[in-house]
Amino acid sequence: MHKRIRRGLSALAIGVTAAIALAACSSGGSSSGGSSDDIDKALEKGGTLTYWSWTPSAKDQVAAFEKAYPKVKVKLVNAGTGADQYTKLQNTIKAGSGAPDVAQVEYYALPQFALSDSLLDLSSYGFGDLKDKFAASTWSSVDLDGKVYGLPQDSGPMALFYNKTVFDKYGIAVPKTWDEYVAAAKKLHAADPNAYITADSGDAGFTTSMIAQAGGTPFTTKGDKVTINLADAGTKKWTKTWDQLVEQGLLSKTVGWSDDWYKQLGNGQIATLITGAWMPGNLEASVADASGDWRVAPMPTYDGGTAQTANNGGSAEAVLKQSKNPALAAGFLKWLNSSKESTKVFMKSGGFPSTTADLDSSAFLDEKPAYFGGQQINKVLVDASKSSDNDFTYLPYQVYANSVYADTVGQSYENGTSLESGLEAWQKALAKYGKDQGFTVTSK
C-alpha cells in the first residue's frame, strides 16, 4: 500500500475578495474557443508552462510529462497548501498578471474561481468527452453549469477507519448506523474515560461532508443569487446525531493533525476516524506503532440500509484564463489527470484515484496492506466512491466561509452546546458577507 497524503482538511484562515467582485478584475489571456486539434499542435510545437501544486507526486509527474513531450518545459511551483495558495492566486487574479497556466484547486474552492471568470472553460478542447473516465462524484465537481473548469485529480470518498484492537478489547461491534456509533461512543468512554470514539473540535470540511451524507443541501447558487439554509432537513438530521456526542462530552477535543492527535490515534485513545480515502498513508506514515490495529468499514448510515457516503477533500487542476498558451496548458492538464502514465505516478506516491480505470483495477482492489491487517481496504474505499453524494454544492465564497467556521460553529464544540446555534451564527456571517460582496442572498 502506498502512502496517501492528507488533503485539504485544515481550517482555512484567510479572508478573500468575493468572486463576483473578481469578475471585473480577472484578465489576460484567453477564453475558451480552442479545439482538440489545437492541443495536439501545441504539444508538438512546445513551449513553457507554470504549474502550481502542492501534491507530492507533482515533481515526478512533471518529469514524466517532459520526457513524453521534450519540447515542453513545465515550471513547478509550490505556492503553499490550500489557503496559502489561494491567497496568492487571488492576488494574481486581482493584479491581472502573474497567475500560473495550470493550478491545483480543491473541489470546494473551484466554484469561487469559476464564478470570478478566472478559469478557462475547457469544453471546446473536448474535455467534456472525458466524463466517463472519472467517478461521477468527482466529475460533478468540475462540471459547473455545463462548463468544464478542470479535471479531477483525486477523490475523498468517506469511510469509517477504526481501531480493531480497541473495539475487540471493549466488545464493541463495528457500527453500521449512526445510532450504533453513538452507542459505541458511550460504551467506550464509560469503559475508559481517556478514550473517545473520535476527535472533532470543529472542522468546516467535515461538517459539510456530514451534512451532504445526511441529504442536506444548505448552499445553492444561481449566477449571483445565493441561498443559504443551514437548518434544512439534512443538516438537522446530522446535528440530531452529532449533538449527542458534542453535548455529552463523547468527542475528544484534541486538534486534528497535531502531535497529540497522532499519539492518541496510536495508543487507542481515539478509536475511529470518519474521513476520506486518502487517510491510509497518513496512518502508515505517522502512526506506525499502530500497524495491524486499524481496519476500514463503510461509513455508518442513518437507516443501516444501502450505503450512502460523501466526499471529503480532493482536488482538481484547472487552466487559468491568464495563460498565454491555453492550448498547451490544456494539453498538459489532459495528460496530467487522464493519462495512465500520470495516474500511475500519482497513485505510487499515495494518491487515491478519481479515474474509473484505476478505481476498477484488480491490482489496486486486491492490495492487502499489512498496516490494516491484510484487509483489502481499497475494495471498501472504491465502493464508497460509487455511493458518494454528488449533488452537494458549495458557496461561491466557500474559502471565506471555511475561514470563519471556528468563530461560529467552532464555539459550539468548544462550549459543548448544540451545533444548531453555531450553524445559525455561521449562516448569519455568511449571509452578511455575501451581501457585502454584491451577491443577492436569501437566508432561510
Secondary structure, DSSP 8 states (H G I E B T S, - for coil): -------S-S--------HHHHTTT--SS--S---HHHHHHHHHH-EEEEEE---TTHHHHHHHHHHHSTTEEEEEE---STHHHHHHHHHHHHHTS---SEEEEETTTHHHHHHTT-B---GGGTGGGGGGGB-HHHHHHHEETTEE--EE-B--BEEEEEEHHHHHHTT----SBHHHHHHHHHHHHHH-TT-BS-B-S--HHHHHHHHHHTT---EEEETTEEEE-TTSHHHHHHHHHHHHHHHTT-SB---TTSHHHHHHHHHTSB-EEEEETTHHHHHHHH-GGGTTTEEEE---BSSSSS--B-B---EEEEEBTT-S-HHHHHHHHHHHHH-HHHHHHHHHTT--B-BHHHHT-HHHHT---GGGTT--HHHHHHHHHTSB-------TTHHHHHHTHHHHHHHHHHHT--HHHHHHHHHHHHHHHHHHTT-EEEE-
